[in-house]
């Protein structure tokens, strides 16, 4: 387990390597460590209400849909809801199912004046395995980090 500055430095190097327009990218384990160590840090779960209800919640996360359920339409109020719940000065970690929507959310938040945005790589469920199932390869749950169902 590295120090907060070591973890953020690694995340920022990943962002530079991948030419990301936001501060950095963290593995789930790194994101958990940063969330615990950085004062005022927020974890924003951008999955849908259905995913929170059926797949699981991360205790203490701010839940704001990137796409609405049902219909999977972009949430037109995402940035408004983010501003209502998360200080623009905060270190903000974005997580979704696999890291795709959270990347988009981190990009949007950065463009809206949030200067300390990080994407959680692998997301909550990780990548699909050889059988096309999630939850067995990477991700928040697979890393054994806190979550609960229902």
One Martini backbone bead per residue (centre of mass of N, CA, C, O) as a GRO file, in nm:
protein
  150
    1UNK     BB    1   0.091   0.040   0.028
    2UNK     BB    2   0.072   0.349  -0.059
    3UNK     BB    3   0.079   0.660  -0.074
    4UNK     BB    4  -0.109   0.908  -0.175
    5UNK     BB    5   0.105   1.033  -0.365
    6UNK     BB    6   0.175   0.771  -0.511
    7UNK     BB    7  -0.108   0.704  -0.622
    8UNK     BB    8  -0.153   0.973  -0.775
    9UNK     BB    9   0.098   0.952  -0.952
   10UNK     BB   10   0.015   0.693  -1.098
   11UNK     BB   11  -0.256   0.802  -1.208
   12UNK     BB   12  -0.128   1.041  -1.368
   13UNK     BB   13   0.047   0.869  -1.553
   14UNK     BB   14  -0.185   0.721  -1.689
   15UNK     BB   15  -0.316   0.974  -1.809
   16UNK     BB   16  -0.077   1.052  -1.985
   17UNK     BB   17  -0.048   0.783  -2.145
   18UNK     BB   18  -0.376   0.809  -2.234
   19UNK     BB   19  -0.473   1.101  -2.276
   20UNK     BB   20  -0.629   1.229  -2.041
   21UNK     BB   21  -0.856   1.501  -1.931
   22UNK     BB   22  -0.780   1.396  -1.650
   23UNK     BB   23  -0.601   1.321  -1.364
   24UNK     BB   24  -0.691   0.992  -1.335
   25UNK     BB   25  -0.610   0.631  -1.282
   26UNK     BB   26  -0.763   0.356  -1.097
   27UNK     BB   27  -0.776   0.103  -0.919
   28UNK     BB   28  -0.977  -0.021  -0.690
   29UNK     BB   29  -0.767  -0.039  -0.461
   30UNK     BB   30  -0.657   0.248  -0.497
   31UNK     BB   31  -0.926   0.397  -0.462
   32UNK     BB   32  -0.978   0.307  -0.175
   33UNK     BB   33  -0.723   0.435  -0.053
   34UNK     BB   34  -0.783   0.724  -0.140
   35UNK     BB   35  -1.063   0.754  -0.010
   36UNK     BB   36  -0.946   0.710   0.284
   37UNK     BB   37  -0.697   0.938   0.270
   38UNK     BB   38  -0.869   1.167   0.142
   39UNK     BB   39  -0.989   1.452   0.221
   40UNK     BB   40  -1.319   1.469   0.092
   41UNK     BB   41  -1.355   1.237  -0.073
   42UNK     BB   42  -1.532   1.106  -0.365
   43UNK     BB   43  -1.764   0.853  -0.458
   44UNK     BB   44  -1.897   0.805  -0.790
   45UNK     BB   45  -2.184   0.634  -0.886
   46UNK     BB   46  -2.292   0.585  -1.244
   47UNK     BB   47  -2.497   0.394  -1.231
   48UNK     BB   48  -2.788   0.243  -1.214
   49UNK     BB   49  -3.051   0.178  -1.023
   50UNK     BB   50  -3.061  -0.119  -1.104
   51UNK     BB   51  -2.768  -0.184  -1.026
   52UNK     BB   52  -2.788  -0.112  -0.732
   53UNK     BB   53  -3.028  -0.308  -0.664
   54UNK     BB   54  -2.912  -0.587  -0.814
   55UNK     BB   55  -2.586  -0.575  -0.764
   56UNK     BB   56  -2.488  -0.304  -0.595
   57UNK     BB   57  -2.339  -0.129  -0.325
   58UNK     BB   58  -2.144   0.148  -0.209
   59UNK     BB   59  -2.056   0.252   0.077
   60UNK     BB   60  -2.076   0.613   0.060
   61UNK     BB   61  -2.170   0.662  -0.211
   62UNK     BB   62  -2.240   0.855  -0.480
   63UNK     BB   63  -2.555   0.854  -0.660
   64UNK     BB   64  -2.527   0.900  -1.025
   65UNK     BB   65  -2.665   0.890  -1.315
   66UNK     BB   66  -2.564   0.873  -1.646
   67UNK     BB   67  -2.785   0.671  -1.708
   68UNK     BB   68  -3.103   0.600  -1.742
   69UNK     BB   69  -3.376   0.435  -1.569
   70UNK     BB   70  -3.506   0.349  -1.817
   71UNK     BB   71  -3.334   0.348  -2.157
   72UNK     BB   72  -3.035   0.461  -2.156
   73UNK     BB   73  -3.028   0.763  -2.111
   74UNK     BB   74  -2.898   1.045  -2.079
   75UNK     BB   75  -2.837   1.244  -1.808
   76UNK     BB   76  -2.930   1.579  -1.802
   77UNK     BB   77  -2.854   1.612  -1.465
   78UNK     BB   78  -2.570   1.533  -1.381
   79UNK     BB   79  -2.417   1.804  -1.316
   80UNK     BB   80  -2.626   1.912  -1.119
   81UNK     BB   81  -2.607   1.675  -0.918
   82UNK     BB   82  -2.309   1.700  -0.865
   83UNK     BB   83  -2.312   1.992  -0.752
   84UNK     BB   84  -2.511   1.919  -0.511
   85UNK     BB   85  -2.301   1.671  -0.387
   86UNK     BB   86  -2.017   1.798  -0.508
   87UNK     BB   87  -1.733   1.944  -0.464
   88UNK     BB   88  -1.515   2.091  -0.693
   89UNK     BB   89  -1.260   2.052  -0.484
   90UNK     BB   90  -1.277   1.764  -0.487
   91UNK     BB   91  -1.196   1.441  -0.478
   92UNK     BB   92  -1.293   1.240  -0.767
   93UNK     BB   93  -1.448   0.922  -0.794
   94UNK     BB   94  -1.524   0.712  -1.070
   95UNK     BB   95  -1.793   0.464  -1.105
   96UNK     BB   96  -1.884   0.157  -1.265
   97UNK     BB   97  -1.892  -0.138  -1.410
   98UNK     BB   98  -1.607  -0.098  -1.627
   99UNK     BB   99  -1.508   0.229  -1.699
  100UNK     BB  100  -1.678   0.395  -1.916
  101UNK     BB  101  -1.881   0.592  -1.782
  102UNK     BB  102  -1.669   0.709  -1.582
  103UNK     BB  103  -1.503   0.841  -1.800
  104UNK     BB  104  -1.725   1.031  -1.903
  105UNK     BB  105  -1.775   1.168  -1.628
  106UNK     BB  106  -1.486   1.279  -1.589
  107UNK     BB  107  -1.489   1.451  -1.843
  108UNK     BB  108  -1.736   1.626  -1.772
  109UNK     BB  109  -1.635   1.734  -1.499
  110UNK     BB  110  -1.379   1.865  -1.605
  111UNK     BB  111  -1.537   2.056  -1.806
  112UNK     BB  112  -1.701   2.177  -1.529
  113UNK     BB  113  -1.446   2.228  -1.301
  114UNK     BB  114  -1.324   1.958  -1.222
  115UNK     BB  115  -0.974   1.907  -1.108
  116UNK     BB  116  -1.015   1.600  -0.939
  117UNK     BB  117  -1.029   1.343  -1.150
  118UNK     BB  118  -1.119   0.987  -1.129
  119UNK     BB  119  -1.084   0.668  -1.260
  120UNK     BB  120  -1.223   0.343  -1.226
  121UNK     BB  121  -1.091   0.076  -1.308
  122UNK     BB  122  -1.311  -0.197  -1.401
  123UNK     BB  123  -1.498  -0.130  -1.183
  124UNK     BB  124  -1.736  -0.321  -1.020
  125UNK     BB  125  -1.729  -0.596  -1.229
  126UNK     BB  126  -1.561  -0.583  -1.468
  127UNK     BB  127  -1.471  -0.800  -1.688
  128UNK     BB  128  -1.518  -1.032  -1.909
  129UNK     BB  129  -1.515  -1.351  -1.945
  130UNK     BB  130  -1.510  -1.632  -2.142
  131UNK     BB  131  -1.843  -1.643  -2.071
  132UNK     BB  132  -1.948  -1.332  -2.038
  133UNK     BB  133  -1.881  -1.269  -1.734
  134UNK     BB  134  -1.907  -1.088  -1.449
  135UNK     BB  135  -1.698  -1.073  -1.139
  136UNK     BB  136  -1.404  -1.243  -1.213
  137UNK     BB  137  -1.259  -0.983  -1.362
  138UNK     BB  138  -1.209  -0.772  -1.176
  139UNK     BB  139  -1.295  -0.522  -0.972
  140UNK     BB  140  -1.439  -0.435  -0.680
  141UNK     BB  141  -1.556  -0.707  -0.588
  142UNK     BB  142  -1.310  -0.893  -0.660
  143UNK     BB  143  -1.122  -0.721  -0.450
  144UNK     BB  144  -1.299  -0.706  -0.171
  145UNK     BB  145  -1.468  -0.464  -0.146
  146UNK     BB  146  -1.702  -0.269  -0.032
  147UNK     BB  147  -2.037  -0.417  -0.029
  148UNK     BB  148  -2.395  -0.432  -0.116
  149UNK     BB  149  -2.710  -0.575  -0.126
  150UNK     BB  150  -3.015  -0.391  -0.183
   0.00000   0.00000   0.00000
